[in-house]
């Protein structure tokens, strides 16, 4: 769904998105759909495109090209969670609690990042995977297919956690 570019254009506009009036409820919180105020070519977003839902502007940085996508099942970011850099949250993924997703990281396909977890670098979290507690996933690590990284575990390098595998406690995995 797009609006006329003229409605958003302005040389002094440094904002990347705005909150719309469309809302959803999640865990007793009101989340607002976002709308792009400029093109974000890296994520195929054009000025006027609608994005996913965030609780407040602290959830998605106005700097960089980070984006929360819309879709049949939009992505949600809420609580004290923060998405920044060039990160992408899409396809029914949830980022919440105090979680941070940044760099070129991608969270998608019903994956969840929450608690105090951090996902960064070029990491990918997908296909119903969960990252939580104080866990970290970074570099080129991939967690998918219902894999979990939790507690204080760290997946880094080119680590792969998938098919219901669980990396927990203070474990570190590098491949």
PLY file of the C-alpha trace (Angstrom):
ply
format ascii 1.0
element vertex 175
property float x
property float y
property float z
element edge 174
property int vertex1
property int vertex2
end_header
0.00 0.00 0.00
1.55 3.29 -1.10
0.77 6.97 -0.85
1.75 9.76 -3.17
5.46 10.59 -2.97
4.65 14.30 -2.79
2.92 13.76 0.53
6.26 12.78 2.13
8.89 14.60 0.09
10.92 17.36 1.64
14.57 18.33 1.38
14.88 18.80 5.15
13.34 15.41 5.95
15.90 13.34 7.86
13.35 10.88 9.24
13.20 7.40 7.74
9.66 6.52 8.81
6.60 7.74 10.66
4.07 6.00 12.88
0.64 5.63 11.28
-2.74 5.46 12.99
-3.11 1.73 12.24
-2.48 -0.33 15.38
-2.35 -3.90 16.62
-2.30 -5.24 20.16
0.45 -7.59 21.34
1.03 -8.71 24.94
-1.17 -5.85 26.22
0.79 -3.25 24.24
-0.31 -1.01 21.38
1.95 -1.20 18.34
1.81 1.25 15.42
2.38 0.49 11.78
5.29 2.37 10.23
5.43 4.11 6.86
8.61 4.90 4.91
9.45 8.58 4.42
12.33 7.76 2.08
13.52 4.95 -0.15
15.52 2.13 1.41
16.82 0.31 -1.69
18.74 -2.31 0.33
15.40 -3.70 1.54
13.30 -2.86 -1.57
11.36 -0.23 0.37
10.06 2.82 -1.46
8.95 6.09 0.05
5.33 5.67 1.14
5.51 1.90 1.65
3.95 0.56 4.82
6.12 -1.49 7.16
5.52 -3.68 10.17
4.55 -2.57 13.66
6.56 -1.02 16.48
5.51 0.16 19.92
7.44 3.44 19.89
10.13 5.27 17.94
12.88 3.93 20.20
12.25 0.48 18.70
13.55 1.40 15.22
16.41 3.80 14.61
15.79 6.69 12.22
19.44 6.35 11.15
20.79 3.71 8.79
18.63 1.46 6.65
17.15 -0.84 9.31
13.55 -1.77 8.54
10.59 -3.69 9.99
8.54 -5.23 7.16
4.84 -5.48 6.50
3.27 -8.51 4.86
0.48 -11.01 5.29
1.88 -11.49 8.81
3.87 -8.33 9.61
6.95 -8.21 11.81
6.60 -6.74 15.33
9.13 -4.89 17.51
8.14 -3.79 21.01
9.09 -3.30 24.63
12.60 -1.90 24.96
13.82 -3.81 21.90
15.95 -1.87 19.43
16.57 -2.42 15.70
19.30 -0.33 14.07
22.08 -0.22 11.50
20.93 -1.96 8.32
19.09 -4.81 10.07
15.88 -6.29 8.64
12.95 -7.77 10.58
10.36 -9.49 8.38
7.69 -12.12 7.82
6.05 -12.47 11.22
9.29 -12.18 13.20
9.13 -10.70 16.71
11.82 -8.69 18.50
10.90 -7.68 22.05
11.99 -7.29 25.65
15.43 -5.65 25.74
16.69 -7.41 22.61
18.96 -5.64 20.12
19.27 -6.42 16.40
21.81 -4.39 14.46
24.47 -4.37 11.77
23.28 -6.31 8.70
21.44 -8.93 10.74
18.17 -10.43 9.52
15.35 -11.89 11.62
12.53 -13.50 9.64
10.00 -16.29 9.15
8.35 -16.36 12.59
11.69 -16.19 14.45
11.85 -14.49 17.86
14.60 -12.48 19.54
13.87 -11.43 23.12
15.10 -10.99 26.65
18.53 -9.33 26.56
19.60 -11.17 23.42
21.75 -9.53 20.73
21.85 -10.38 17.03
24.38 -8.49 14.93
26.95 -8.58 12.17
25.57 -10.57 9.24
23.74 -13.11 11.40
20.46 -14.64 10.22
17.69 -15.87 12.50
14.89 -17.63 10.61
12.25 -20.34 10.44
10.82 -20.21 13.97
14.24 -20.00 15.66
14.50 -18.37 19.09
17.29 -16.27 20.56
16.76 -15.25 24.19
18.18 -14.70 27.64
21.60 -13.06 27.30
22.44 -15.00 24.14
24.36 -13.51 21.23
24.39 -14.49 17.56
26.88 -12.62 15.40
29.27 -12.62 12.46
27.82 -14.94 9.76
26.09 -17.36 12.14
22.69 -18.77 11.15
20.03 -20.07 13.52
17.04 -21.65 11.76
14.45 -24.44 11.69
13.37 -24.02 15.33
16.97 -23.88 16.60
17.55 -22.01 19.87
20.39 -19.99 21.34
19.66 -19.09 24.95
21.04 -18.17 28.35
24.54 -16.73 27.84
25.42 -18.83 24.79
27.16 -17.28 21.78
26.97 -18.44 18.16
29.58 -16.70 16.02
31.82 -17.09 12.98
29.94 -19.29 10.52
28.14 -21.35 13.18
24.90 -23.12 12.26
22.23 -24.01 14.81
19.16 -25.67 13.29
16.63 -28.53 13.37
15.65 -28.08 17.01
19.28 -27.87 18.24
19.78 -25.83 21.40
22.89 -23.87 22.31
22.60 -22.89 25.98
24.30 -21.88 29.20
27.76 -20.45 28.48
28.38 -22.53 25.35
30.16 -20.98 22.37
29.89 -22.27 18.84
32.14 -21.22 15.97
32.49 -23.06 12.68
0 1
1 2
2 3
3 4
4 5
5 6
6 7
7 8
8 9
9 10
10 11
11 12
12 13
13 14
14 15
15 16
16 17
17 18
18 19
19 20
20 21
21 22
22 23
23 24
24 25
25 26
26 27
27 28
28 29
29 30
30 31
31 32
32 33
33 34
34 35
35 36
36 37
37 38
38 39
39 40
40 41
41 42
42 43
43 44
44 45
45 46
46 47
47 48
48 49
49 50
50 51
51 52
52 53
53 54
54 55
55 56
56 57
57 58
58 59
59 60
60 61
61 62
62 63
63 64
64 65
65 66
66 67
67 68
68 69
69 70
70 71
71 72
72 73
73 74
74 75
75 76
76 77
77 78
78 79
79 80
80 81
81 82
82 83
83 84
84 85
85 86
86 87
87 88
88 89
89 90
90 91
91 92
92 93
93 94
94 95
95 96
96 97
97 98
98 99
99 100
100 101
101 102
102 103
103 104
104 105
105 106
106 107
107 108
108 109
109 110
110 111
111 112
112 113
113 114
114 115
115 116
116 117
117 118
118 119
119 120
120 121
121 122
122 123
123 124
124 125
125 126
126 127
127 128
128 129
129 130
130 131
131 132
132 133
133 134
134 135
135 136
136 137
137 138
138 139
139 140
140 141
141 142
142 143
143 144
144 145
145 146
146 147
147 148
148 149
149 150
150 151
151 152
152 153
153 154
154 155
155 156
156 157
157 158
158 159
159 160
160 161
161 162
162 163
163 164
164 165
165 166
166 167
167 168
168 169
169 170
170 171
171 172
172 173
173 174
